[in-house]
């Protein structure tokens, strides 16, 4: 991950939590269906939207809306789907 220029520990924690959760998204569900077609997708989105921090007086803040969480999860899945496969990298085609 790129080094942050900000010295904010809150921002660093949010980004770290977000990165861990996005990286943990499976590519398929327990039945082998693509995760984007799965009923579990909403749970993954809710997990991102539930990332929070607690301020100096004990209040919880949820900086990521469900809309942004949805966009981030969809972007993560799209990024993975666009990664080259081993066959692409090795220049082979299995038929």
Secondary structure, 3 states (H helix, E strand, C coil): CCCCCCCCHHHHHHHHHHHHHHHCCCCECCCCCEHHHCCCHHHHHHHHHCCCEECCCCCEECCCCHHHHHHHHHHHHHHHHCCCCHHHHHCCCCC
